[in-house]
Amino acid sequence: MKKTFSCTIPVAPVPASRPRVGRWGVFYAKTYLKWRREADEALKKLRLPLTSKPLSVSVTQVCYKPATTKRPWPRGDVDNHAKSVLDAITRAPFGWRDDDQILELTITKRYAEDGEEPRSEVEWRTVVTS
């Protein structure tokens, strides 16, 4: 039987940054580290089951719209937007054990409408494999 679960991360989305390797270790962009801390705090409050089954995942990133922009879509590669959310749920005490369990992934990014709060919406369901 397929089960579906969902959660919302009520933090303005940030695409995952590339790790920078320096003489003293590995470093990430400050905006990404701040997002990780806030997302981890928000996810600690949720109580959902942990699974090790194969999954289909859908992610919707609702991003702040800058005051001035010529772009009708948010900045950041869509795969990096997905990576930030998938890694956050992998670190959470629910969801999935590792994101290599994900067989299907759909990611959408868009600007928040007037009065709408930026966030990440994630839905996942188990997949029956043959």
C-alpha positions in Angstrom: 0.0 0.0 0.0 1.3 3.5 -1.0 1.5 6.0 1.8 1.8 9.8 1.3 3.3 12.2 3.7 4.0 16.0 3.5 5.6 18.8 5.4 6.2 22.5 5.0 9.5 24.2 5.9 8.4 27.7 6.8 11.7 29.3 5.9 12.4 31.3 2.7 14.1 28.9 0.3 17.8 29.1 -0.5 19.5 26.9 -3.1 22.3 24.7 -1.7 25.7 26.3 -2.2 28.8 24.5 -3.4 31.2 23.6 -0.6 34.4 25.6 -0.8 37.5 23.6 0.3 40.1 25.7 2.0 43.2 25.2 4.0 41.2 25.0 7.2 38.3 22.9 6.1 35.1 22.9 4.1 33.0 26.1 4.0 29.5 26.9 2.8 27.9 30.3 1.9 26.5 32.1 5.0 23.0 32.4 3.6 22.9 28.6 3.0 24.2 27.9 6.5 21.6 30.2 8.0 18.9 28.5 6.0 20.1 25.1 7.2 19.9 26.1 10.9 16.4 27.6 10.5 15.1 24.6 8.5 16.6 22.1 10.9 14.9 23.9 13.8 11.5 24.0 12.0 11.8 20.3 11.1 12.6 19.2 14.7 9.0 20.2 15.6 7.4 17.7 13.2 6.5 14.2 14.0 6.3 11.9 11.0 7.5 8.4 10.4 10.9 7.4 9.0 11.0 5.0 6.1 13.7 3.1 4.2 11.4 2.3 1.2 11.8 3.7 -2.3 10.1 7.1 -2.7 8.6 9.6 -5.1 9.1 13.2 -3.9 7.6 16.5 -5.0 9.1 19.8 -3.8 7.7 23.3 -4.3 9.9 26.2 -3.5 7.9 29.5 -2.9 10.6 32.2 -2.9 10.7 35.9 -2.0 10.3 38.2 -5.0 13.0 40.9 -5.0 11.7 44.5 -5.1 13.3 44.9 -8.6 13.9 42.1 -11.0 13.5 41.5 -14.7 13.3 37.8 -14.2 9.9 36.1 -14.0 11.4 33.2 -12.0 13.6 32.9 -8.9 17.4 32.7 -9.0 19.3 29.5 -8.4 19.6 26.2 -10.2 16.5 24.0 -9.7 18.7 21.1 -8.7 20.4 23.1 -5.9 16.9 24.2 -4.7 16.0 20.5 -4.5 19.3 19.6 -2.8 18.8 22.0 0.1 15.4 20.6 0.9 16.3 16.9 0.4 19.4 17.2 2.6 17.3 19.0 5.3 14.8 16.1 5.5 17.6 13.5 5.4 19.0 15.2 8.5 15.6 15.3 10.2 14.4 12.5 12.5 11.6 11.5 10.0 11.1 11.2 6.3 13.7 9.0 4.7 17.1 7.6 5.9 19.0 8.7 2.8 18.0 10.6 -0.3 19.3 7.8 -2.5 15.9 6.2 -1.8 14.3 8.7 -4.0 13.4 7.2 -7.4 11.3 10.1 -8.7 11.7 13.8 -8.0 9.6 16.8 -9.1 10.8 20.3 -8.2 9.1 23.6 -8.9 10.2 27.0 -7.9 8.2 30.2 -8.1 7.8 33.6 -6.5 5.4 34.1 -3.6 2.2 35.9 -4.5 1.2 39.1 -2.6 0.5 38.1 1.0 1.9 34.6 0.6 4.8 33.5 2.8 8.0 32.0 1.3 8.4 28.3 2.2 9.3 24.8 0.9 6.5 22.3 0.5 7.5 18.7 0.3 5.3 15.7 -0.4 6.6 12.1 -0.6 5.0 8.7 -1.1 6.3 5.2 -1.2 6.8 3.6 -4.6 6.0 0.0 -5.4 9.0 -1.5 -7.3 9.0 -4.8 -9.3 
